[in-house]
Every structure is written in C-alpha cells, then in structure tokens.
C-alpha cells in the first residue's frame, strides 16, 4: 500500500491511481511549453493584443490571462475558441491543460511593466551618452586595452566595438 519515496521519485512513469498526486517531473515539458507560450504570446494573439495581455498561469484546466483593460478581455473572449486552437497547434502538450480561458483585468501590472521599460531606456540613454562618466570611463578602458595599436582607424573601430558590447555592464 505504501511506497518508498525513492521508488516514487526514481520511477516517474509508474502508473498512478486516480487522484494520486504526481511529481513536478511529470509536468516539466508542460511547464516549458507554458514558458514558450508566454514568450510567443504575440504569435497567438497578434502584436496589438499581446502588448495589452499576458498569460499568467494554468490552473484547473483554465488558462488565466492578465489584460490591461476589460475592453481587451472582451475582445479576447470573442476569440477564445480560436486562441485555444492556436495554443494547441503551437503547443500540443497543453491540449489536456487548457479547456477554457479566463481574463483578469490588471492595469497596475501593465503600468508597472511600462515604468520598468521606461527606466531601462533612461538608464541606457544616460550610460551611453558621450559625456556621461560611465561612458568616459569605458572609453578610457577601451583606449588603454587597444593602446598598443598604431593604426588609428583600427583602434577607433575597436574602441567603438568595445563600447557597444559593454553598454550595460
């Protein structure tokens, strides 16, 4: 009746009785497919809707999707059957996990996401400005590294390449 824990963990393909819990290993491919679904959401719903929606989780055979506004949840709701077909087409292993789609309105999530993107853009523009201390420090490092080169044009190209590859260190 009772099984040794090692026996259960080392044999993930063993038959389980109805209602018996399974290990995370049984779902590893499905988890990876869900991650792929999140990363490729724009291919499922299109660019415009992807900017205003985000898959959140799959629970009890329901895919939960965050939306920026209830208008987007209504639009996606009209497309639910098409979305389920596309999801199954792109990620066949999710067939047995996604029977319905529910939409949760969360404008705060998308506002925070936009703020983080703006912060990254500001940081990127500040660190790569030719007069910023960070840029001047990286340029000095690059010129020191390539100081042995006599060809000024080659040296300038390598310094430029160095600065481009070390933009956000």
Secondary structure, DSSP 8 states (H G I E B T S, - for coil): ----HHHHHH-TTS---TT----GGGGHHHHHHHHHHHHTHHHHH-HHHHTTEEEEEEETTEEEEEESSHHHHHHHHHTHHHHHHHHHHH-GGGTTT-SEEEEEE-HHHHHHHHHHHHHHHHHHHHHTSTTSHHHHHHHHHHHHHTTT---HHHHHHHHHHHHHHTTT-
